[in-house]
Amino acid sequence: MIGPLTAVTGASGAVGGRVARRLARTGVPVRLLGRDPARLPDVPGADHAPAAPYGDGEAMRRALDGTHTLFLVSAHESPHRVREHTTAIDAAVAVGVERIVYVSFQGAAPDATFTFARDHWDTEAHIRTAEIRHTFLRDNWYLAGLPAMTGTDGVLRGPGGDGRVAAVAHEDIADAAAAVLLDEGTDHDDRVYDLTGPEAFTLAEAADELSRVTGRPVVYVPETREEAYASRAGYGAEDWEVAGWVTSYEAIARGELAAVSDAVPTLTGRPAQSFAQFLVANPDSYRHLLPGG
């Protein structure tokens, strides 16, 4: 299968790299973009663009020249992320890119509890005004984040209350994204897809599942906002970053990440992975919780 050139940003990351490999396997011409070309994966048949930071309009225009579709994975969180996104979008429009598929976040809104979700809303708004074909893929929390955020002491802590989260696997996001990118029709234009797992569960239930698979007690400790900020004070992170961490849990507590979507099975033709299935397939994700891990 041969098609127009697709540029994949964030190709050294967990989503972009998976998408690039899926596209390349079908024979679609792929160009990999990243801040550091040395970190880009070895994807057979793909070409590597020179260094292309999102916020460097000239570099992005060079990297995107001749590209038909831009798969835009959001930049690393920073106070300047929206500006970086808009610069990349403007560069794509300037060189005649015809379509943008943007990886956003479920619940993106100007008043979202999760502060980083507000960045996604602002980015979506800029794409909408750019008069370019577009599709938004709003993913939920990553399933991989749940064991990663559980300490070696077997405690998952945060101000998530009894809220539910419909967390999703990176593999499912990549498969859904590839399905959209490979469809050159207009069915996905102006569409917003929430990419979720097959069920919404509480953080206490996630801890129970980690207990089952590791064979040791894993517990969820709900925190107040004040406790959450205090327990993260020692990481040396900037205030805006800590606010993002804390409000991601608070979004769960307020029910903003509980909606389960059928977008993954609809786009991929198979069920989305559950948390239990993810853990079976990814034992390294919880190795730090095992004795001697």
Secondary structure, DSSP 8 states (H G I E B T S, - for coil): ---S-EEESSTTSTTHHHHHHHHHHTT--EEE--S-GGGS---TT-EE-S---TT-HHHHHHHHTT-SEEEEE-----TTHHHHHHHHHHHHHHTT--EEEEEEETT--TT-SSHHHHHHHHHHHHHHHTT-EEEEEEE--BTTHHHHTS-TTSEEEES-TT-EE--B-HHHHHHHHHHHHH--SSTTTTEEEEE--S--EEHHHHHHHHHHHHTS--EEEE--HHHHHHHTGGG---HHHHHHHHHHHHHHHTTTT----SHHHHHHSS----HHHHHHH-GGGGGGGSTT-
